Amino acid sequence: MTMGDMIYEELEDLMHFSVHDLPGRGYAVMEEIRRQGKLCDVTLKVGDHKFSAHRIVLAASIPYFHAMFMNDMVECKQDEIVMQGMDPSALEALINFAYNGHVAIDQQNVQSLLIGASFLQLQNVKDACCSFLQERLHPKNCLGVRQFAETMMCTTLYDAANSFVHQHFVEVSLSEEFLGLRAEELLELVGCDELNIKAEEQVFEAVLAWVRHEREEREPRLPELLSKTRLPLCRPQFLADCVQQDELVRCCHKCRDLVDEAKDFHLMPHRRPHLPAYKTRQRCCTSITGLIYAVGGLNSAGDSLNVVEVFDPIGNFWERCQPMSTARSRVGVAVVNGLLYAIGGYDGQSRLSTVEVYNPVTDTWTRVASMNSQRSAMGTVVVDGHIYVCGGYDGKSSLNSVECYSPEANRWTVVTEMSASRSAAGVTVFDGRIFVSGGHDGLQIFNTVEYYNQHTGLWHPVAGMMNKRCRHSAAALGSQLYVAGGYDGSGFLSGAEVYSSVADQWSRLVAMNTRRSRVSLVANCGRLYAVGGYDGQSNLSSVEMYDPETDHWRFMAPMVCHEGGVGIGCIPLQPA
């Protein structure tokens, strides 16, 4: 056998040869041929403008024309096709896009391009236009972008613009677009829970500015608008000096009745239960991202820590910040006016009544008034600018007592006690009320749930959870209340439940990836974060995030300095 025979026998009878850039070069050649006006077999007409092209290129690149030319529509046999309702320059740009895959988007053409791309079913160009608009949202244009997005059924852009309006409400209310809103649009806006405001007075001032812009036509709508404004949340001095004295309010008896209702809220607390719940519910913009602070807790040996670290959910990283003066595990944490309060807890030897407050601007801790009782493993929430601590453990027994702290007065007062002693319960604010779920009294673990109406000082029972649990955590997100993790007396839990106040009913939620007792749950930017805990064998530094849109938990960056048992607080970042 010769060498030539050996080579011939070992080689296959097939070789693949390809030129990878041929399709791209082919489109470039076709574009040049079109520019020369050669081999074109169709003309697209908009008004007096005509554009020649090749059917095969249009069909290959633009879904609208693929459907037209491949399905024997009337137009497939026409040499000239009239394109109704399209902007000529947008059509020309999109024809060019069919040949070269490039389109230049700017402030002048973005809307016409989006309309044209939507008509031609060019989803990628439509998405690019939406991204362009979303990246350039501004208080002066966001209402117009939102309306345009709704018209074009661009859901992602609409949601982004809507969130921007809520986040920047005060600046938006000073814009020409705001003054041009229809009454129905303004009613919907001022009725929204999600407005990012420092005080309800800002909503009142925005409403009056809108009415005064076209007073004769809009003045009859003022009572309806003020009924959506939460006047009881305005300061009494503002109600007396500004609202009551305003000329528009004084000449309308329905408006005066609303002011009287708001004044009665402050002067006669016993009437507060008769007000609709929304009128006294603080607005809270949940779409604003916040920094999550992990406070105190435990190390791997089970020792209490004074360590504090902060999580950036956008960058997905933790970094250490100034430690507390006192080691605290099972500590209560609350955020009021951008300040972080660390309340009570356990220092490794005794339960604490002391409180210290962290200022993230100065990165410093200072002491404030102590609670009336020593307690750890209590629930801590903020309502109407006041901090409430519910239950807990004082070193001897579980507690049913509740205390309320006024930052302005720097004073703790005892309020109505819960119906049962509860240590390690899940506590959160939901529908403007304090909800307390589960916990234990030293003898039994509960599935019961009750809520506190701070206006009446009364506790009310609601439907119990499906599982009894303690050492779990609770958080409210949107129109639902969530509980996750904990311990049921026989095992450590990964399961979660969700409560609907409308149905007064609990249902199961997809479980976390990890069993977590002593977990901390916090809502941030439309998602839930489960931080740390104990899985039955070791303390946890891991963090999971639940997204209601995907109904899925996924792991985030773990804590750097902690091994579970932390208190959690979220300080919102003001939008840029």
FIDOVO-13382 format. One record per residue: x, z, y negated of N, C-alpha, C in turn. Coordinates in steps of 0.001 Angstrom, whole numbers, plus 500000, padded with zeros to 6 digits. Layout:
FIDOVO-13382
XZYXZYXZY ...
***
This chain:
FIDOVO-13382
500858500000501198500000500000500000500890500000498756 500587499097497843501396498997496620500908499999495584 501744500253494554501369501167493461500112500678492748 500010499367492582498815498815491928497565499108492704 497662499031494030496489499332494863496079500791494710 497065501719494641496763503150494524496019503436493203 496489502855492121495823503075490827494413502520490864 494244501367491435492926500734491502491947501584492294 492415502186493378491511502967494233491105504292493586 491996504907492779491706506229492215490841506165490959 490785505047490292489986504940489071488531504621489375 487597505249488595486186504922488739485917503550488132 484790502961488536484406501656488003483580501770486731 483764502919485978482947503140484769483789503823483706 483720503332482489484392503971481363483417504041480183 483341505241479559482481505426478381483313505269477122 482904504355476257483568504159474970482521504328473874 482852505104472840481875505303471760482599505402470430 481903504990469380482365505134467996481387506084467324 481812507331467133480877508376466729480324508180465325 481070507519464451480580507366463085479830506054462866 479589505317463978478929504027463833477525504155463230 476664505118463706475312505228463103475379505475461594 476288506354461190476410506640459767476883505431458988 477885504731459539478381503534458856477319502445458827 476513502417459901475447501426459954474430501634458854 474051502909458607473109503196457528473709502833456172 475013503073456003475663502734454739475636501222454510 475837500454455575475794498989455463474380498534455117 473382499135455783471989498760455494471617499105454058 472153500217453550471881500583452163472465499526451212 473671499033451531474286498013450696473506496699450775 473037496365451993472228495160452152470945495273451326 470352496455451336469125496663450537469429496524449048 470570497075448620470940496984447216471085495524446768 471505494677447705471651493249447413470322492497447532 469259493237447988467940492630448105467803491702449296 468606491904450326468591491009451481467964491682452696 467322490883453517466710491287454797465601492328454622 465171492608453393464073493572453173462761492940453641 461940493750454299460688493205454845459454493976454401 459617494882453426458455495599452912458749496027451476 457685496047450669457801496512449284456818497656449072 457318498779448537456464499921448208456184499897446715 454902500002446355454494499851444964453840501128444449 454312501603443288453696502729442588453482502294441150 452226502070440774451947501574439433452633500233439222 453459500148438182454185498913437883455548498859438556 455871499897439322457193499982439941457130499490441390 458139498679441770458213498175443142459601498453443708 459621498856445008460868499185445679460906498464447026 461900497639447211462053496914448480462822497778449478 462517497596450772463176498389451809463039497682453150 463620498312454184463547497797455551462639498711456371 461648498117456997460689498914457784461399499787458809 462400499248459489463046499972460564463724501240460044 464315501150458842464969502327458260463925503365457843 462864502903457176461807503837456759461180504520457969 460919503759459021460302504327460226461227505318460907 462536505033460873463489505911461548463724507207460787 463572507180459465463968508327458641462810509113458048 461642508507457905460524509157457208459312509186458140 458873510381458575457772510481459544456505509750459115 456184509763457819454973509097457319455001507614457671 456130506968457437456232505534457719456371505260459221 456949506191459954457012506025461409455597505939461971 454739506851461516453350506831461977452642505561461523 452905505124460296452249503936459751452644502669460513 453931502481460741454410501218461328454306501173462851 454238502350463483454231502382464946452830502494465534 451824502694464678450472502919465202449484501854464742 449986500674464444449132499539464100448147499831462983 448596500612461998447756500816460816447734499521460012 446745499380459147446578498156458363447854497825457604 448507498890457065449680498674456221450863498074456982 450897498243458315452071497778459063452212496258459011 451126495560458667451186494096458594451264493593457145 451257494534456183451285494141454782452720494064454279 452984493084453466454311492960452861454489493935451705 453366494282451052453415495205449922452441496353450177 452942497588450081452138498783450361452035499603449084 450815499907448688450584500709447478450652502191447855 451493502946447154451658504385447389450904505129446283 449754505674446625448906506330445632449413507735445316 449397508077444035449623509461443617451051509946443703 452023509047443833453417509467443898454136509145442596 455088509984442258455922509729441096456943508647441451 457069507598440627457972506485440973459419506918441211 459931507771440330461322508188440490461511509032441748 460498509842442104460583510641443334460563509724444554 459697508696444538459645507769445665460978507028445813 461546506600444706462831505910444773463905506827445365 463929508090444919464919509030445430464747509265446930 463500509318447409463246509572448826463509508332449685 463317507137449125463711505910449841465231505902450001 465941506236448926467403506317449008467834507355450033 467104508468450073467397509517451050467288508991452480 466314508097452716466142507524454042467377506757454498 468137506220453546469327505431453872470605506278453922 470718507277453007472005507977452896471933509483453139 470717510011453352470593511447453647470946512341452483 470891511845451261471260512640450087470170512541449020 469869513678448412468947513671447284469410514730446292 469398514385445007469797515324443955468550515996443392 468524517341443452467362518115442995467737518839441713 466910518718440685467132519455439446465797519963438906 465867520663437781464661521273437215463612520234436844 464052519022436467463119517998436023462387517330437183 463047517193438338462429516412439415461964517233440611 462233518539440603461986519310441824460511519288442237 459597519398441283458181519423441651457712518066442169 458112516990441493457689515665441968458327515330443308 459573515768443522460218515548444815459501516323445920 459122517571445619458436518380446631457088517766446985 456370517300445977455074516646446222455275515400447075 456264514591446711456532513369447471456993513654448885 457893514639449044458387514994450373457256515523451246 456348516268450637455202516774451388454316515621451851 454076514668450957453248513507451294453888512681452408 455203512500452329455909511679453327456320512473454571 455965513766454601456244514637455748457742514840455977 458489514827454897459929515098454961460144516611454792 459991517348455884460008518800455810461352519336455327 462447518675455717463753519180455302463953519070453784 463465517985453181463554517846451726462606518835451048 461435518992451610460478519964451062461074521363451086 461713521740452196462346523057452296463466523212451274 464235522138451072465328522190450087464781522414448680 463665521749448351463035521938447039462534523372446875 461946523909447939461465525305447895462629526264447677 463753526017448369464933526872448195465449526797446764 465449525599446210465890525408444824465041526259443878 463716526200444039462821526966443174462970528470443412 463102528856444670463199530279444989464460530902444386 465562530169444432466823530686443895466794530787442368 465850530132441733465787530114440269464548530824439726 463962531698440545462821532467440067463242533351438891 462360533449437915462641534190436688461309534769436191 461341535894435471460076536437434943459263535439434131 459931534444433538459211533473432716458584532340433513 459017532142434794458480530993435549457828531367436882 457938532641437291457535532995438654456039532817438912 455203533043437901453759532863438097453425531387438304 454084530514437545453865529083437718454360528594439065 455526529097439490456058528721440801455127529208441901 454607530415441739453685530946442752452441530075442876 451876529679441749450681528829441773450987527473442404 452138526890442046452545525598442609452752525714444122 453386526801444555453625527005445986452314527143446751 451339527800446145450034527942446795449360526579446925 449430525767445873448841524424445897449471523567446983 450798523683447133451532522849448084451619523476449469 450979524636449644450983525341450938452407525629451423 453248526045450475454629526455450802454631527981450949 454374528446452154454140529874452382455348530725452019 456530530304452445457731531102452181457993531211450688 457864530111449978458076530129448533457007530966447841 455755530856448294454677531655447698454970533145447865 455353533542449083455635534961449342456803535448448484 457830534612448348458988535000447530458596535148446062 457815534200445553457382534271444152456466535462443926 455593535719444891454667536850444776455441538166444737 456417538310445634457248539517445630458004539645444323 458488538532443791459216538549442516458300539033441392 457065538560441376456101539007440365455919540520440447 455758541035441655455565542481441835456806543262441409 457979542772441821459223543489441535459550543518440040 459160542467439323459515542337437907458267542374437029 457256543137437435455963543085436750456079543300435245 456848544273434823456913544598433389457467543412432601 458563542805433093459135541641432406458180540444432470 457509540263433621456561539152433778455406539298432787 454973540529432546453827540758431652454125540369430208 455396540140429888455768539723428532455869538210428393 455626537477429487455815536027429486454561535282429036 454756534031428627453634533168428264452764532876429489 453386532728430657452611532467431876451644533612432161 452072534848431934451192535999432162449987535931431225 450238535627429962449140535552428987448194534411429310 448656533428430091447803532299430466447072532471431772 447228533629432434446526533862433697445014533831433501 444320533372434541442863533488434545442493534944434810 441315535356434402440888536753434553440924537183436016 440490536296436908440462536644438335441871536882438869 442819536091438373444206536262438806444771537591438305 444456537957437075444945539220436530444296540404437240 443007540309437542442337541385438273443015541645439617 443350540566440305444029540714441589445398541362441414 446099540972440357447448541483440128447438542968439771 446590543375438829446610544782438399445988545704439453 445291545135440425444766545940441518445746546136442655 446934545550442529447902545544443628448693546849443694 448876547379444900449673548596445112451162548358444890 451593547100444983453014546782445092453733546610443751 453075546863442639453724546648441340454874547640441135 455997547109440691457180547933440426457135548388438970 456645549591438767456511550130437412457061551552437388 457458551984436203457890553372436056456704554277435767 455671553722435127454491554512434779453286553590434655 452098554119434940450875553322434887450582552847433473 451162553527432493450991553110431112451405551642430910 452392551193431677452877549810431540451821548802431979 451019549159432960449940548279433399448862548209432316 448519549360431758447521549395430678447957548510429511 449219548633429102449712547848427967449713546352428268 450001545983429515449979544569429910448560544015429837 447587544803430291446184544374430257445726544159428815 446050545098427927445636544953426525446283543731425870 447547543477426188448224542309425616447532541025426055 447110540961427324446412539775427839445076539593427118 444329540672426945443018540580426285443184540142424834 444142540725424133444324540408422707444769538967422491 445392538357423501445893536988423361444754536016423064 443582536231423659442380535432423365441196536391423327 441188537229422294440295538386422259438830538021422424 438373537049421697436940536742421705436454536385423105 437257535603423815436854535154425140437080536232426199 438124537034426034438539537951427096438043539383426965 437615539780425785437217541169425572436127541632426543 435149540787426900434127541248427868434701541608429246 435913541132429570436498541435430871437263542752430883 437414543399429723438245544605429642437756545745430547 436448546058430592436030547154431483436425546912432943 436260545685433391436609545356434773438108545522435003 438895545087434025440352545207434151440798546666434111 440205547460433243440579548874433175440142549639434415 439101549157435091438687549820436333439724549616437435 440504548529437333441585548284438296442883548985437883 442975549338436598444123550089436107443930551554436502 444975552191436960444847553564437492445044554581436368 444043554618435490444133555467434300444380556942434619 443833557502435725444131558906436019445621559191436215 446406558149436508447848558349436698448617558324435376 447932557996434279448583558037432968448742559483432506 449754559726431709449962561073431158448796561454430236 448358562716430267447249563141429400447485562808427932 448728562982427455449016562687426054448829561204425755 449230560342426697449057558902426508447572558542426489 446791559173427376445350558922427405444707559280426064 445117560427425519444504560904424273444995560133423055 446297559856422990446886559277421776446834557757421740 446878557120422912446976555655422947445727554983423509 445323555389424711444199554708425365442905554986424604 442620556260424397441353556649423773441252556149422333 442392556035421656442374555644420244442417554134420039 442632553370421102442724551925420948441385551330420517 441451550411419589440235549818419017439381549138420085 440003548394420995439247547693422036438520548667422952 439150549785423236438547550789424121437423551523423400 437659551859422158436674552656421411435359551917421242 435416550545421109434148549843420896433456549414422173 433823549986423322433205549614424602432854550885425368 431555551124425561431164552391426194431623552472427642 431689551333428359432173551355429748433650551756429795 434411551273428811435828551645428748435979553130428437 435153553620427529435220555051427180434887555909428395 433938555454429220433596556200430439434792556275431390 435543555181431467436726555167432338437801556119431817 437948556187430505438906557129429913438460558568430185 437172558842430039436649560188430326436900560564431783 436709559618432670436970559852434089438427560240434314 439336559528433630440761559824433771441107561189433186 440501561528432050440757562850431447440224563964432337 439056563740432942438494564748433849439416564997435039 440119563947435471441061564096436586442089565176436255 442524565202435000443534566188434599442903567544434247 441718567513433661441113568761433159440311569497434228 439704568749435170438824569360436174439219568917437583 440229569556438160440737569141439479439681569109440574 438636569932440451437613569976441503436826568665441601 436906567827440559436209566529440601437051565410441217 438312565688441466439218564638441937438781563989443254 438215564740444194437820564102445464436769563008445303 436050563010444189434981562026444005435501560692443475 436760560662443061437331559412442574437684558497443745 437524557178443586438002556256444623439496556476444864 439917556415446118441290556759446487442319555910445750 442001554613445531443009553728444934443356554139443508 442425554809442806442658555142441402443731556212441222 443999556957442273445018558011442169446190557744443109 446244556546443679447343556204444581448505555628443780 449658556235443926450837555746443209451200554350443709 451564553478442793452024552149443180453452552264443729 453748551436444720455073551472445339455435550068445808 456505549514445266456905548140445591457802548150446828 457188547923447994457933548029449254458846546840449499 458724545776448710459597544621448924460963544799448267 461123545886447490462426546159446872463341546801447909 464522546258448038465496546817448977466007548155448450 466199549089449374466751550379449010467994550689449828 468837551557449296469986552066450045469531553277450853 469886553301452132469454554360453043470570555388453174 470262556621452818471248557706452884471012558554454131 472080558755454914472054559652456075472740560948455660 471999562038455737472439563305455147472594564362456243 473739565055456223473959566160457161473960565706458599 473339566498459471473260566106460873474333566749461710 474678566072462798475553566652463818476707565718464142 477804566302464630478863565486465216478698565488466737 479627564865467448479486564734468902479538566072469611 480157567080468969480218568417469569478980569248469265 478085568715468430476865569439468087476997570329466875 478091570193466125478287571012464930477542570411463737 477003571296462887476330570827461672477354570274460686 476928569234459941477826568523459033477327568592457592 478269568483456663477894568308455252478101566859454814 478373565990455757478750564604455497477529563784455065 477752562854454139476702561937453678477272560521453702 476506559579454241476912558173454175475691557325453815 475971556125453318474899555281452802474972553912453460 473783553375453770473673552086454457473128551033453513 473802549892453462473334548732452705472671547777453696 471339547648453694470666546802454689470900545312454488 471317544903453295471612543495453062472980543144453646 473977543974453340475311543743453886475484544256455298 474526545104455772474569545691457113475871546469457327 476140547419456405477314548263456585477044549656456004 477780550646456535477720552031456068479005552349455316 478892553221454319480093553755453684479847555203453284 480920555945453286480839557374453030480677557646451542 479928558691451202479846559119449810480079560627449729 479904561186448554480263562578448307479512563522449252 480232564441449949479552565365450865478792566458450113 477854567084450809477133568227450256478054569443450188 477630570458449457478395571704449405478164572547450652 477077572262451385476691573053452552476460572142453752 476926572567454921476619571838456152475138572034456485 474446570949456856473012571018457133472650570019458237 472117570520459337471478569651460321469982569940460297 469181569008460833467720569121460789467254569427459362 467851568700458425467638568924457002466481568059456515 465748568559455547464713567763454893465317566967453756 464927565703453633465468564835452582464315564188451837 464416564148450512463393563513449672464067562807448513 463413561757448002463923561013446856462871561046445750 463273561517444569462406561549443392463209561029442203 462666560009441538463298559457440333464754559080440558 465040558484441706466393558016441976467368559097442371 466904560337442539467753561449442969467408561835444393 468441562235445168468293562542446584468385564049446785 467322564634447360467267566083447575467542566407449040 468462567354449299468731567876450643468189569299450688 467225569519451593466403570729451545466519571484452861 466886572774452759466916573631453942467853573123455016 467436573286456286468247572851457407468921574014458114 469901573701458940470622574676459766472111574435459578 472866575493459240474296575330458948475196575670460125 474586575907461294475347576294462476475228577764462787 474746578551461804474575579990462007473167580460461653 472604579897460582471281580354460153470504579225459505 469167579440459426468308578496458728468443578720457226 468276577651456469468563577690455044467299577518454208 467304578122453040466248577883452049466806577135450841 468114576982450788468759576378449617468494574882449528 468610574364448308468352572943448026469448572431447106 469952571246447389470890570596446475470459569152446278 470840568592445126470360567268444744471553566377444389 471475565126444868472571564168444698472182563102443686 473087562844442748472914561774441773473850560631442152 473319559490442635474189558401443089474973557739441953 474507557891440723475217557297439585476522558043439329 476456559382439375477656560196439117478356560603440411 477711560324441571478267560690442879478554562187442942 477597562999442484477774564454442464476536565160443014 476766566358443572475689567231444055475572568442443138 474332568892442887474104570117442129473027570931442824 473052572233442639472056573130443241470823573218442350 469654573310443012468400573566442295467716574747442984 466504575073442565465810576247443078465627576188444589 465764577324445252465586577424446704464116577545447058 463789577164448287462421577344448797462103578833448942 460826579116449117460406580499449355460746580956450768 460868580005451714461139580336453122462351579559453613 463099580194454506464142579474455229463460578565456244 463949577349456390463343576466457386464250575275457698 464207574862458962464825573611459401463772572867460211 464062571614460550463150570782461356461752570706460748 461689570675459424460398570543458740460202569087458327 458974568755457953458689567435457408458783567483455898 459363566445455293459570566422453845459079565092453280 458206565149452277457647563935451672457521564124450167 457257563007449480457056563037448030455691562437447715 454892563174446943453581562702446480453458563024445000 453092562022444206452876562212442770454071562895442102 455276562538442518456474563084441901456817564498442316 456074565068443287456335566411443803456790566341445262 457699567242445651458207567294447022457416568331447809 456946567915448982456246568831449883457071569009451162 457225570256451603457829570528452910456762571178453786 456648570667455016455564571092455913456152571666457194 455778572918457497456149573521458766457642573727458910 458126573554460154459532573770460449459741575035461265 460983575483461296461381576639462107462262577534461243 461974578841461219462707579758460339463762580588461067 464016580250462349464970581011463148464303581956464113 463018582213463879462252583107464753461036582414465349 460346581629464540459110580990465010458835579711464233 457944578901464805457490577707464109456560578112462972 456520577295461923455793577630460703454597576712460492 453545577270459901452427576434459450452377576350457934 453308577009457268453296577064455799453774575751455187 453317575502453964453666574299453214454057574718451805 455151574149451307455593574437449950455681573144449145 455487573276447835455528572125446929456523572410445812 457397571442445550458437571600444526458175570659443360 458219571207442155458115570414440931459513570241440345 460056569016440338461383568815439739461416569169438253 460308568928437545460283569223436112460383570720435856 459649571501436648459656572959436463460766573629437258 461377572898438200462378573461439108461824574712439787 460628574545440396459964575705440994459212575289442250 459290576143443277458547575957444528457300576834444517 456168576275444955454936577049445097454370576818446498 453743577815447034453111577718448351451717577112448183 451403576119449028450071575509448998449390575767450344 448236575157450551447433575434451743448218575167453028 448169576111453946448896575971455209448181575000456141 448937574446457084448377573538458083447501574315459071 446730573576459857445836574220460822446598574800462004 447841574337462209448660574824463318450100574944462876 450850575824463529452285575908463279452947574699463914 453771574010463137454391572776463629455864572737463227 456709572729464228458120572470464028458426571094464598 459368570368463975459788569039464455458614568068464538 457720568115463541456595567180463477457028565915462733 456225564856462866456444563636462096455572563677460855 456182563593459681455448563744458422455759562550457518 454706561975456949454897560879456005453700560795455066 453847560030453987452739559779453061452092558457453441 450776558489453633450019557310454050448681557337453344 448288556220452731447042556152451959446987557233450883 448158557583450332448201558572449265448030560004449723 448014560242451025447840561582451583449024561929452487 449241563227452746450337563686453597449829563792455034 450355562949455917449969562959457329451034563678458148 450593564612458981451481565374459855451059565125461297 451991564683462123451674564317463506452540565105464483 451903565561465560452636566172466659453402567418466266 454622567562466833455419568764466654455131569776467752 455718570958467622455481572017468616455408573369467909 454821574355468605454720575701468044455551576708468825 456447576205469665457265577074470504456700577250471890 455416576951472054454755577079473352454254575745473877 453797574917472980453232573625473395453595572527472410 453606571314472932453853570124472119452514569458471835 452312569023470598451012568502470165450979566968470137 449756566449470293449503565051469934448578564981468718 448161566151468214447183566208467119447789565739465804 446906565254464927447315564735463624446354565278462570 446876565680461443446038566102460318446655565596459029 445804565455457996446332565027456698445886565997455613 446710566039454557446488566955453445446075566162452212 444953566540451623444513565955450350445011566874449236 446027566417448509446652567277447506445728567566446334 444666566776446173443734567007445069442734568128445387 442379568245446659441431569294447042442123570503447659 443377570324448093444087571400448764443577571662450170 442948570641450805442370570816452130443057569928453156 443129570427454397443643569657455530442472569121456347 442618567886456854441558567246457629442147566663458922 441480566857460060441975566262461314441602564783461406 442451564008462062442140562610462389442469562412463860 442289561177464347442516560888465765443934561271466184 444053561882467374445356562271467895446132561079468421 447455561234468478448312560187469026448032560005470523 448434558871471052448250558603472478449181559483473317 450372559755472807451352560618473480451544561886472671 451669563016473325452146564195472612453646564003472383 454123564482471246455547564312470950455981565249469830 457206565706469929457869566439468856459255565817468673 459950566232467607461278565669467298461245564151467165 460073563634466811459929562211466522460000562030465012 459686560847464550459651560610463107458491559684462790 458073559723461535456923558923461092457264558223459780 456650557069459580456820556328458323455614555428458128 455272555177456879454181554260456542454778552944456071 454160551863456522454599550524456116453358549657455963 453132549163454743451930548373454503450690549222454696 449775548727455480448502549426455679448481550214456986 449658550498457555449702551201458837450717552329458825 450469553300459688451360554447459862452018554336461235 453324554546461287454082554392462529454718555722462934 454764555989464243455582557072464777456458556479465876 457652557051466039458581556509467029459440557620467609 459773557473468898460706558358469559460153559753469780 461063560726469964460684562111470161460879562590471587 460227563711471883460320564395473175458930564896473544 458505564664474787457141565046475173457089566231476128 458221566923476321458262568065477216458886567754478556 458890566485478911459485566088480191460518564981480036 460485564258478936461424563159478759461624562794477308 462721562116477061463054561626475724462468560228475570 461866559959474416460982558804474256461631557681473453 461357556452473897461680555262473103460407554638472552 459263555101473038457978554499472675457586554764471233 456751553880470708456268553979469338454766553713469318 454093554244468305452660554034468132452375553691466671 451226553055466458450825552680465109449372553100464896 449087553625463701447759554168463381447084553349462301 445814553032462526444982552369461538443955553366461023 443959553606459711442998554560459149441590553988459131 441475552664459072440144552036459061439423552316460377 440149552142461483439556552371462804439721553812463261 440539554601462532440917555948462966441361555905464435 442348555061464691442747554801466074444243554497466149 444859554973467234446265554700467513446375553611468577 447424552804468474447709551813469511449218551769469741 449590551255470898451014551230471245451733550120470495 452964550403470141453854549443469512454994549176470489 455629548029470368456767547730471226457802548850471095 458360549270472231459286550407472252460637550042471655 461339551058471156462718550871470702463608550550471903 464797550087471630465739549762472698466375551012473309 466287552145472589466965553371472982466005554550472893 466116555466473839465372556727473734465965557546472589 465113558054471729465605558768470545464736559987470242 465268561169470513464694562415470017465479562799468764 464854563584467856465482563921466567465877562669465792 465058561632465904465300560375465201464744560470463787 465307559704462876464771559590461513464284558166461302 463059558039460795462433556734460588462180556552459093 462546555373458578462330555115457153461901553662456964 460964553445456035460526552092455688461372551581454534 461801550325454646462638549743453598462475548233453619 462044547683452489461944546231452311461109545583453418 459959546196453731459043545604454703459438545786456151 460434546630456417460880546874457794461045548367458027 461130548758459298461364550145459668462768550294460233 463442551377459861464776551673460382464719553012461124 465125552994462406465225554203463216466701554571463294 467035555744462768468436556112462572468793557307463447 469838557153464268470392558258465038469441558794466084 469621560099466408468802560750467412469630561278468573 468923561592469661469524562143470883468805561515472060 469552560956473012468927560212474110468815560998475408 469099562315475351469048563149476551470420563441477115 471411562656476676472780562881477130473758563072475979 473530562355474888474458562450473762473747562171472452 474340562682471370473844562359470033474189560911469707 473340560262468905473447558825468675473854558503467245 474741557537467126475079556999465798474392555658465563 473733555130466585473154553784466506471905553741465622 471601552542465145470470552297464245469713551075464746 468393551150464746467564549994465103466624549664463945 466316548378463813465412547916462761464242547187463395 463020547564462973461800546922463469461239546013462381 460996544767462766460406543780461858458978543502462317 457962543882461523456568543652461931456241542182462154 456944541282461469456650539857461621457045539345463004 458145539857463539458596539422464865458194540389465961 457694541585465571457328542636466521458501542920467471 459661543151466864460881543292467664461826544296467002 462463545140467822463518546041467358464871545395467625 465776545465466655467137544993466921468137545964466302 469314546014466920470334546954466477470971546491465169 471241547451464309471987547222463081473328547946463200 474125547893462138475417548569462169475223550074462380 475993550684463293475843552121463534476447552953462408 476005554209462314476597555118461341478083555308461650 478844555601460614480295555744460765480693557198460974 479994558107460294480443559511460241479526560474460984 478411560000461527477422560897462116477204560598463595 476696561615464285476311561460465694474885561976465885 473982561653464964472568562005465118472169563243464344 470847563523464391470300564701463737470313564652462224 470366563444461657470487563312460201469117563364459528 469138563724458244467979563513457393468163562193456658 467064561528456356467141560178455790466361560113454480 466973559453453498466288559166452246466639557773451780 465719557115451114465920555733450666465764555666449147 466820555232448462466780555090447004466650553611446674 465525553185446109465324551757445815466335551245444800 466763550010445019467601549318444046466693548556443094 466927548691441818466123547927440864466514546456440953 465531545541441008465856544123441165466639543594439971 467541542649440290468347542041439227467493541113438390 
***
